[in-house]
Amino acid sequence: MKTILLWILILITPLSSKEKSLELIYKDAVVYTGVTIYYFTETQTNKPWELKVPFEDRSKYSVPKKLLENPEDVEGPVGANPKMIGKKFKALKLKNGAYKIIPSR
């Protein structure tokens, strides 16, 4: 329960103006009514990092659809795609304040 509360309390870690990207490892995702939260770990600091994508603002964000399960393949709520957990990604901060998540090579 404490771990869940910790994840809930974590705010999106802003990138400084000098940082162009942030290296991340994908951990999990939860889809709620009105928001999808993607959970990552920063590769350099090993700190948790989350991205909250509000339903009404989703067009501002660029997140690969493959991070989530295919709704046709699961019963109940959609979550993180198990095939993507542990994969490396980069978070790029966009001019509008949102983020673009891309696979890291």
ZAMARGU-4260 file (C-alpha; in steps of 0.2 Angstrom, whole numbers, plus 5000, padded with zeros to 4 digits):
<rodrens>
0) 5000/5000/5000 | 5014/5012/5004 | 5022/5009/4987 | 5005/5013/4978 | 5004/5029/4989
5) 5022/5034/4984 | 5018/5032/4966 | 5002/5042/4967 | 5012/5056/4976 | 5026/5057/4963
10) 5024/5072/4952 | 5030/5073/4934 | 5048/5076/4935 | 5051/5092/4924 | 5066/5092/4912
15) 5078/5107/4914 | 5080/5118/4899 | 5097/5110/4897 | 5090/5093/4896 | 5084/5088/4879
20) 5078/5070/4884 | 5077/5059/4898 | 5082/5040/4898 | 5068/5029/4905 | 5064/5011/4908
25) 5045/5007/4906 | 5038/4999/4922 | 5019/5000/4922 | 5003/5009/4916 | 4986/5012/4924
30) 4971/5018/4914 | 4958/5028/4924 | 4942/5037/4919 | 4949/5053/4912 | 4968/5050/4914
35) 4981/5037/4909 | 4997/5036/4920 | 5013/5028/4913 | 5026/5023/4926 | 5045/5023/4922
40) 5061/5023/4931 | 5075/5035/4926 | 5090/5026/4920 | 5103/5037/4927 | 5096/5040/4945
45) 5085/5025/4947 | 5071/5036/4953 | 5053/5033/4948 | 5045/5045/4935 | 5028/5046/4929
50) 5018/5053/4915 | 5000/5058/4917 | 4990/5060/4901 | 4973/5068/4904 | 4960/5061/4892
55) 4955/5079/4887 | 4973/5084/4883 | 4979/5067/4875 | 4982/5075/4858 | 4996/5086/4866
60) 5006/5070/4870 | 5014/5058/4859 | 5015/5041/4868 | 5017/5024/4858 | 5000/5014/4858
65) 5010/4998/4861 | 5014/5004/4879 | 4996/4998/4883 | 4988/4981/4881 | 4976/4979/4866
70) 4959/4982/4873 | 4952/4967/4862 | 4965/4955/4870 | 4960/4958/4888 | 4945/4957/4899
75) 4943/4972/4911 | 4953/4987/4912 | 4968/4990/4900 | 4985/4990/4908 | 5003/4990/4903
80) 5008/4979/4888 | 5019/4965/4897 | 5030/4965/4881 | 5035/4983/4884 | 5039/4982/4902
85) 5058/4984/4905 | 5061/4992/4888 | 5071/5008/4887 | 5062/5024/4881 | 5066/5043/4880
90) 5055/5057/4886 | 5056/5073/4876 | 5048/5088/4883 | 5038/5097/4870 | 5036/5116/4868
95) 5018/5115/4874 | 5024/5107/4891 | 5018/5089/4886 | 5030/5075/4882 | 5034/5064/4868
100) 5039/5046/4872 | 5050/5037/4860 | 5059/5020/4860 | 5077/5022/4865 | 5091/5013/4854
</rodrens>
